Amino acid sequence: MVIGATFFMNRDYLNWINNLREEEKSQMTTDMGNISYSAQSCISYINRALWYIAQHTALRASLLE
């Protein structure tokens, strides 16, 4: 988490999220409304695929991390 947050906690990531429409922004925020730095959110940002759903398998998780 610390590595991901450090890598993604930058102006480009924040600007990208702030420029999303409200329904899209809900994909990139937590239930409390904070910006999400989960692995799924980071992959969504990298691929610019907001509706990305992570495959919860050991192989896929190891490749993403």
The first five atom37 places (N, CA, C, CB, O) and aatype in JSON, in Angstrom:
{
  "aatype": [12, 19, 9, 7, 0, 16, 13, 13, 12, 2, 1, 3, 18, 10, 2, 17, 9, 2, 2, 10, 1, 6, 6, 6, 11, 15, 5, 12, 16, 16, 3, 12, 7, 2, 9, 15, 18, 15, 0, 5, 15, 4, 9, 15, 18, 9, 2, 1, 0, 10, 17, 18, 9, 0, 5, 8, 16, 0, 10, 1, 0, 15, 10, 10, 6],
  "atom_mask": [
    [1, 1, 1, 1, 1],
    [1, 1, 1, 1, 1],
    [1, 1, 1, 1, 1],
    [1, 1, 1, 0, 1],
    [1, 1, 1, 1, 1],
    [1, 1, 1, 1, 1],
    [1, 1, 1, 1, 1],
    [1, 1, 1, 1, 1],
    [1, 1, 1, 1, 1],
    [1, 1, 1, 1, 1],
    [1, 1, 1, 1, 1],
    [1, 1, 1, 1, 1],
    [1, 1, 1, 1, 1],
    [1, 1, 1, 1, 1],
    [1, 1, 1, 1, 1],
    [1, 1, 1, 1, 1],
    [1, 1, 1, 1, 1],
    [1, 1, 1, 1, 1],
    [1, 1, 1, 1, 1],
    [1, 1, 1, 1, 1],
    [1, 1, 1, 1, 1],
    [1, 1, 1, 1, 1],
    [1, 1, 1, 1, 1],
    [1, 1, 1, 1, 1],
    [1, 1, 1, 1, 1],
    [1, 1, 1, 1, 1],
    [1, 1, 1, 1, 1],
    [1, 1, 1, 1, 1],
    [1, 1, 1, 1, 1],
    [1, 1, 1, 1, 1],
    [1, 1, 1, 1, 1],
    [1, 1, 1, 1, 1],
    [1, 1, 1, 0, 1],
    [1, 1, 1, 1, 1],
    [1, 1, 1, 1, 1],
    [1, 1, 1, 1, 1],
    [1, 1, 1, 1, 1],
    [1, 1, 1, 1, 1],
    [1, 1, 1, 1, 1],
    [1, 1, 1, 1, 1],
    [1, 1, 1, 1, 1],
    [1, 1, 1, 1, 1],
    [1, 1, 1, 1, 1],
    [1, 1, 1, 1, 1],
    [1, 1, 1, 1, 1],
    [1, 1, 1, 1, 1],
    [1, 1, 1, 1, 1],
    [1, 1, 1, 1, 1],
    [1, 1, 1, 1, 1],
    [1, 1, 1, 1, 1],
    [1, 1, 1, 1, 1],
    [1, 1, 1, 1, 1],
    [1, 1, 1, 1, 1],
    [1, 1, 1, 1, 1],
    [1, 1, 1, 1, 1],
    [1, 1, 1, 1, 1],
    [1, 1, 1, 1, 1],
    [1, 1, 1, 1, 1],
    [1, 1, 1, 1, 1],
    [1, 1, 1, 1, 1],
    [1, 1, 1, 1, 1],
    [1, 1, 1, 1, 1],
    [1, 1, 1, 1, 1],
    [1, 1, 1, 1, 1],
    [1, 1, 1, 1, 1]
  ],
  "atom_positions": [
    [[0.83, -1.19, 0.0], [0.0, 0.0, 0.0], [0.86, 1.24, 0.0], [-0.94, 0.0, 1.2], [0.57, 2.19, -0.73]],
    [[1.92, 1.27, 0.79], [2.75, 2.47, 0.89], [3.42, 2.76, -0.45], [3.81, 2.3, 1.99], [3.48, 3.92, -0.87]],
    [[3.93, 1.73, -1.11], [4.58, 1.93, -2.4], [3.57, 2.45, -3.43], [5.23, 0.62, -2.89], [3.84, 3.39, -4.17]],
    [[2.4, 1.82, -3.46], [1.37, 2.25, -4.4], [0.92, 3.68, -4.15], [0.0, 0.0, 0.0], [0.8, 4.47, -5.08]],
    [[0.68, 4.01, -2.91], [0.25, 5.36, -2.57], [1.32, 6.38, -2.89], [-0.13, 5.45, -1.1], [1.02, 7.47, -3.38]],
    [[2.57, 6.05, -2.62], [3.67, 6.97, -2.91], [3.81, 7.19, -4.41], [4.99, 6.44, -2.33], [4.02, 8.31, -4.86]],
    [[3.7, 6.11, -5.17], [3.83, 6.21, -6.62], [2.68, 6.98, -7.25], [3.92, 4.83, -7.22], [2.89, 7.78, -8.15]],
    [[1.47, 6.73, -6.78], [0.3, 7.32, -7.41], [-0.16, 8.63, -6.78], [-0.82, 6.35, -7.37], [-0.98, 9.34, -7.37]],
    [[0.34, 8.96, -5.63], [-0.09, 10.17, -4.96], [0.64, 11.36, -5.59], [0.18, 10.08, -3.42], [1.53, 11.95, -4.99]],
    [[0.23, 11.69, -6.8], [0.87, 12.79, -7.49], [-0.19, 13.65, -8.18], [1.89, 12.27, -8.5], [-1.37, 13.32, -8.19]],
    [[0.25, 14.73, -8.73], [-0.66, 15.7, -9.34], [-1.42, 15.1, -10.52], [0.12, 16.92, -9.81], [-2.61, 15.39, -10.69]],
    [[-0.78, 14.26, -11.34], [-1.46, 13.69, -12.49], [-2.64, 12.81, -12.08], [-0.47, 12.87, -13.33], [-3.72, 12.89, -12.66]],
    [[-2.43, 11.97, -11.07], [-3.48, 11.08, -10.58], [-4.64, 11.9, -10.01], [-2.92, 10.12, -9.5], [-5.8, 11.63, -10.31]],
    [[-4.31, 12.89, -9.19], [-5.36, 13.72, -8.59], [-6.11, 14.53, -9.64], [-4.75, 14.67, -7.56], [-7.34, 14.64, -9.57]],
    [[-5.4, 15.09, -10.61], [-6.06, 15.84, -11.68], [-6.98, 14.95, -12.5], [-5.02, 16.49, -12.6], [-8.08, 15.35, -12.86]],
    [[-6.51, 13.73, -12.78], [-7.32, 12.8, -13.55], [-8.62, 12.49, -12.81], [-6.55, 11.51, -13.84], [-9.7, 12.51, -13.41]],
    [[-8.52, 12.21, -11.53], [-9.72, 11.9, -10.74], [-10.64, 13.12, -10.65], [-9.33, 11.43, -9.33], [-11.85, 12.98, -10.8]],
    [[-10.08, 14.28, -10.41], [-10.9, 15.49, -10.29], [-11.61, 15.86, -11.57], [-10.05, 16.65, -9.85], [-12.63, 16.54, -11.52]],
    [[-11.11, 15.43, -12.72], [-11.74, 15.73, -14.0], [-12.77, 14.69, -14.44], [-10.69, 15.87, -15.06], [-13.36, 14.81, -15.51]],
    [[-12.97, 13.67, -13.63], [-13.97, 12.64, -13.95], [-15.37, 13.16, -13.66], [-13.69, 11.35, -13.17], [-15.56, 14.03, -12.81]],
    [[-16.35, 12.6, -14.37], [-17.76, 12.89, -14.04], [-18.09, 12.22, -12.71], [-18.74, 12.39, -15.19], [-17.37, 11.32, -12.28]],
    [[-19.14, 12.66, -12.07], [-19.49, 12.16, -10.73], [-19.67, 10.65, -10.7], [-20.76, 12.83, -10.24], [-19.19, 9.99, -9.78]],
    [[-20.37, 10.09, -11.69], [-20.58, 8.63, -11.68], [-19.27, 7.88, -11.91], [-21.6, 8.23, -12.75], [-19.09, 6.77, -11.42]],
    [[-18.35, 8.49, -12.65], [-17.04, 7.87, -12.84], [-16.18, 8.02, -11.59], [-16.33, 8.48, -14.05], [-15.43, 7.12, -11.23]],
    [[-16.3, 9.17, -10.95], [-15.51, 9.43, -9.76], [-15.83, 8.43, -8.65], [-15.76, 10.85, -9.27], [-14.97, 8.12, -7.82]],
    [[-17.07, 7.93, -8.62], [-17.44, 6.96, -7.6], [-16.66, 5.66, -7.73], [-18.94, 6.67, -7.68], [-16.52, 4.92, -6.76]],
    [[-16.13, 5.38, -8.93], [-15.31, 4.19, -9.14], [-13.91, 4.35, -8.55], [-15.21, 3.88, -10.62], [-13.21, 3.37, -8.32]],
    [[-13.51, 5.59, -8.32], [-12.15, 5.87, -7.88], [-12.09, 6.44, -6.46], [-11.5, 6.83, -8.84], [-11.05, 6.95, -6.04]],
    [[-13.19, 6.36, -5.74], [-13.21, 6.84, -4.36], [-13.72, 5.74, -3.44], [-14.09, 8.11, -4.23], [-14.37, 4.78, -3.87]],
    [[-13.42, 5.89, -2.16], [-13.88, 4.93, -1.16], [-15.32, 5.23, -0.79], [-12.97, 4.96, 0.1], [-15.88, 6.23, -1.23]],
    [[-15.92, 4.37, 0.01], [-17.29, 4.6, 0.47], [-17.42, 5.9, 1.26], [-17.76, 3.43, 1.33], [-18.49, 6.51, 1.3]],
    [[-16.33, 6.33, 1.88], [-16.33, 7.58, 2.65], [-16.05, 8.8, 1.77], [-15.29, 7.5, 3.76], [-16.05, 9.93, 2.26]],
    [[-15.81, 8.59, 0.48], [-15.58, 9.69, -0.44], [-14.12, 10.08, -0.61], [0.0, 0.0, 0.0], [-13.81, 11.07, -1.27]],
    [[-13.22, 9.32, 0.0], [-11.79, 9.6, -0.15], [-11.26, 8.97, -1.42], [-11.0, 9.08, 1.07], [-11.82, 8.0, -1.92]],
    [[-10.18, 9.52, -1.95], [-9.56, 8.95, -3.14], [-9.0, 7.57, -2.81], [-8.44, 9.89, -3.68], [-8.34, 7.39, -1.79]],
    [[-9.29, 6.62, -3.68], [-8.86, 5.25, -3.46], [-7.47, 5.01, -4.04], [-9.86, 4.27, -4.07], [-7.16, 5.45, -5.14]],
    [[-6.65, 4.31, -3.28], [-5.32, 3.91, -3.74], [-5.21, 2.38, -3.73], [-4.22, 4.53, -2.85], [-4.12, 1.83, -3.58]],
    [[-6.35, 1.71, -3.89], [-6.33, 0.25, -3.92], [-5.66, -0.22, -5.21], [-7.77, -0.33, -3.82], [-5.5, 0.55, -6.15]],
    [[-5.27, -1.47, -5.22], [-4.65, -2.03, -6.42], [-5.59, -1.92, -7.61], [-4.26, -3.51, -6.19], [-5.15, -1.61, -8.72]],
    [[-6.85, -2.16, -7.39], [-7.82, -2.08, -8.47], [-7.93, -0.65, -9.01], [-9.2, -2.56, -7.99], [-8.0, -0.45, -10.22]],
    [[-7.93, 0.33, -8.13], [-7.98, 1.73, -8.56], [-6.73, 2.12, -9.33], [-8.16, 2.66, -7.36], [-6.81, 2.83, -10.34]],
    [[-5.59, 1.67, -8.86], [-4.33, 1.99, -9.54], [-4.29, 1.38, -10.94], [-3.13, 1.48, -8.72], [-3.86, 2.04, -11.89]],
    [[-4.74, 0.15, -11.08], [-4.78, -0.49, -12.39], [-5.79, 0.21, -13.29], [-5.13, -1.99, -12.26], [-5.55, 0.37, -14.49]],
    [[-6.91, 0.65, -12.72], [-7.89, 1.41, -13.5], [-7.27, 2.68, -14.05], [-9.12, 1.74, -12.65], [-7.51, 3.05, -15.2]],
    [[-6.48, 3.36, -13.23], [-5.8, 4.59, -13.66], [-4.77, 4.29, -14.74], [-5.13, 5.28, -12.46], [-4.73, 4.99, -15.76]],
    [[-3.96, 3.29, -14.54], [-2.91, 2.96, -15.52], [-3.53, 2.63, -16.87], [-2.05, 1.78, -15.02], [-3.05, 3.09, -17.91]],
    [[-4.59, 1.83, -16.87], [-5.24, 1.39, -18.1], [-6.32, 2.35, -18.59], [-5.83, 0.03, -17.91], [-6.86, 2.18, -19.68]],
    [[-6.64, 3.35, -17.78], [-7.73, 4.29, -18.07], [-9.03, 3.51, -18.33], [-7.37, 5.17, -19.3], [-9.81, 3.86, -19.22]],
    [[-9.24, 2.48, -17.53], [-10.43, 1.64, -17.63], [-11.16, 1.7, -16.29], [-10.05, 0.15, -18.01], [-10.87, 0.91, -15.39]],
    [[-12.1, 2.62, -16.17], [-12.77, 2.85, -14.89], [-13.58, 1.67, -14.4], [-13.66, 4.03, -15.01], [-13.75, 1.5, -13.19]],
    [[-14.08, 0.87, -15.29], [-14.96, -0.21, -14.88], [-14.21, -1.53, -14.77], [-16.11, -0.35, -15.87], [-14.81, -2.6, -14.81]],
    [[-12.89, -1.45, -14.64], [-12.05, -2.64, -14.48], [-12.44, -3.39, -13.2], [-10.56, -2.25, -14.44], [-12.62, -2.78, -12.15]],
    [[-12.56, -4.7, -13.32], [-12.84, -5.55, -12.16], [-11.7, -6.55, -12.04], [-14.22, -6.28, -12.28], [-11.43, -7.32, -12.96]],
    [[-11.05, -6.53, -10.91], [-9.88, -7.38, -10.71], [-10.28, -8.85, -10.66], [-9.14, -6.99, -9.43], [-11.3, -9.22, -10.06]],
    [[-9.46, -9.67, -11.28], [-9.62, -11.11, -11.15], [-8.95, -11.51, -9.85], [-9.02, -11.89, -12.38], [-7.77, -11.23, -9.66]],
    [[-9.66, -12.12, -8.97], [-9.11, -12.45, -7.66], [-8.52, -13.86, -7.67], [-10.19, -12.34, -6.58], [-9.02, -14.79, -7.04]],
    [[-7.41, -13.96, -8.41], [-6.66, -15.21, -8.44], [-5.23, -14.9, -8.02], [-6.72, -15.88, -9.87], [-4.77, -13.77, -8.17]],
    [[-4.54, -15.88, -7.51], [-3.17, -15.68, -7.04], [-2.24, -15.28, -8.18], [-2.65, -16.95, -6.36], [-1.4, -14.4, -8.0]],
    [[-2.39, -15.89, -9.33], [-1.53, -15.57, -10.46], [-1.76, -14.13, -10.9], [-1.79, -16.52, -11.63], [-0.79, -13.38, -11.08]],
    [[-3.0, -13.73, -11.07], [-3.3, -12.37, -11.51], [-2.83, -11.34, -10.49], [-4.82, -12.21, -11.77], [-2.28, -10.31, -10.86]],
    [[-3.03, -11.61, -9.22], [-2.61, -10.68, -8.17], [-1.09, -10.52, -8.18], [-3.08, -11.16, -6.79], [-0.59, -9.41, -8.03]],
    [[-0.37, -11.6, -8.35], [1.09, -11.51, -8.34], [1.59, -10.75, -9.57], [1.72, -12.91, -8.3], [2.58, -10.03, -9.48]],
    [[0.94, -10.9, -10.7], [1.34, -10.18, -11.91], [1.08, -8.69, -11.75], [0.6, -10.72, -13.13], [1.88, -7.88, -12.21]],
    [[-0.03, -8.31, -11.13], [-0.36, -6.9, -10.96], [0.53, -6.22, -9.95], [-1.8, -6.75, -10.53], [0.89, -5.05, -10.11]],
    [[0.9, -6.94, -8.92], [1.72, -6.33, -7.87], [3.16, -6.33, -8.26], [1.54, -7.05, -6.53], [4.01, -5.86, -7.5]]
  ]
}
